[in-house]
Amino acid sequence: MKRIHIHLPLPVPNRLYGLLHRSKRTFAEQTPNLRGDRNIEWSWIAAHLPKGPGEALDFGSGDTMTSLIAAQKGFRVTALDLEPHFFYWAHPNLQFVQGDLLALSFPPQHLDLVINCSTVEHVGLRGRYGIRRPSVNGDLLAMQYLRELMKPGAIMLCTIPVGRDSVFEPAHRVYGEERLPRLLKGYRIECADCWVKDEENRWVPAPMEKALSFTPFADPSCDPLKTAYALGCFKLVNLS
Ligand SMILES: C[S@@+](CC[C@H](N)C(=O)[O-])C[C@H]1O[C@@H](n2cnc3c(N)ncnc32)[C@H](O)[C@@H]1O
């Protein structure tokens, strides 16, 4: 059975609001969760985006602004997603394409830049984002196909869940010592920044070994407040 969440606005006095807010942090968030993950990923991508011109693909763009940042940096950008999305902006260098990366054919070796923000870990996991065709190695196939689309030396900005190797269907995969090298095969890591949650549920930078030893957990409902992993942000260079 599907669940829907309904948010009802309830006016409360400021002091009561403050008390409730503090209690929520104290009682509900003693264990880490994903709150704030995209702030880390989007800011990291913005900080590491090179300057255009060039051709860029925002793989699994959702309705986020990462493709718009790349367009404003001078790239001609295709924002690609399985699901339909509406952007509240239009830019002459930005187009949205709805489709499955692995079912579309793009010209080989034409990309200068790929943005892969919190996307590859979902490829082939049936039951989320309208994914119907399961593919155990969909993530590995996607990284290999993207490499074929990239020019030699082209860059991918890739942010993914890291920690002890896990697959939480239908939510996501988590990359650890076993699968991370398989995922990044054919790419050179130019820079890697990892983040973990501290005891106050705040993201803090961490060494890769610490991030890879994080024990992740997830809930089948895909509720980000019942999910935790470490984050890996990688600037990758296509070796071919
Ligand atoms: C967690 S969301 C991330 C969205 C966005 N990049 C962000 O930073 O919030 C993952 C996105 O990947 C898309 N996706 C998953 N598999 C895909 C595929 N094979 N081809 C294209 N998009 C895919 C999903 O539809 C979803 O919008």
The ligand as an SDF file (V2000), in Angstrom:
LIG
                    3D

 27 29  0  0  0  0  0  0  0  0999 V2000
   17.8900   11.2350   -6.2960 C   0  0  0  0  0  0  0  0  0  0  0  0
   17.3810   11.9430   -7.7930 S   0  0  0  0  0  0  0  0  0  0  0  0
   18.6270   13.1710   -8.0270 C   0  0  0  0  0  0  0  0  0  0  0  0
   18.1080   14.3460   -8.7860 C   0  0  0  0  0  0  0  0  0  0  0  0
   19.0990   15.5190   -8.8940 C   0  0  0  0  0  0  0  0  0  0  0  0
   20.3120   15.1540   -9.6020 N   0  0  0  0  0  0  0  0  0  0  0  0
   19.4530   16.0840   -7.5390 C   0  0  0  0  0  0  0  0  0  0  0  0
   20.6180   16.4170   -7.3330 O   0  0  0  0  0  0  0  0  0  0  0  0
   18.5900   16.2210   -6.6800 O   0  0  0  0  0  0  0  0  0  0  0  0
   17.8550   10.7060   -9.0020 C   0  0  0  0  0  0  0  0  0  0  0  0
   17.3000   11.0150  -10.3820 C   0  0  0  0  0  0  0  0  0  0  0  0
   17.8700   10.1060  -11.3270 O   0  0  0  0  0  0  0  0  0  0  0  0
   16.8930    9.8050  -12.2910 C   0  0  0  0  0  0  0  0  0  0  0  0
   17.2840    8.5420  -12.9500 N   0  0  0  0  0  0  0  0  0  0  0  0
   17.4500    7.3310  -12.3760 C   0  0  0  0  0  0  0  0  0  0  0  0
   17.8000    6.4160  -13.3060 N   0  0  0  0  0  0  0  0  0  0  0  0
   17.8730    7.0920  -14.5000 C   0  0  0  0  0  0  0  0  0  0  0  0
   18.1780    6.7040  -15.8310 C   0  0  0  0  0  0  0  0  0  0  0  0
   18.4720    5.4160  -16.1410 N   0  0  0  0  0  0  0  0  0  0  0  0
   18.1660    7.6350  -16.8140 N   0  0  0  0  0  0  0  0  0  0  0  0
   17.8520    8.9340  -16.5170 C   0  0  0  0  0  0  0  0  0  0  0  0
   17.5390    9.3650  -15.2630 N   0  0  0  0  0  0  0  0  0  0  0  0
   17.5510    8.4520  -14.2740 C   0  0  0  0  0  0  0  0  0  0  0  0
   15.6060    9.7110  -11.4690 C   0  0  0  0  0  0  0  0  0  0  0  0
   14.4440    9.8640  -12.2510 O   0  0  0  0  0  0  0  0  0  0  0  0
   15.7920   10.8490  -10.4650 C   0  0  0  0  0  0  0  0  0  0  0  0
   15.2200   12.0740  -10.8850 O   0  0  0  0  0  0  0  0  0  0  0  0
  1  2  1  0
  2  3  1  0
  2 10  1  0
  3  4  1  0
  4  5  1  0
  5  6  1  0
  5  7  1  0
  7  8  2  0
  7  9  1  0
 10 11  1  0
 11 12  1  0
 11 26  1  0
 12 13  1  0
 13 14  1  0
 13 24  1  0
 14 15  1  0
 14 23  1  0
 15 16  2  0
 16 17  1  0
 17 18  1  0
 17 23  2  0
 18 19  1  0
 18 20  2  0
 20 21  1  0
 21 22  2  0
 22 23  1  0
 24 25  1  0
 24 26  1  0
 26 27  1  0
M  CHG  2   2   1   9  -1
M  END
$$$$
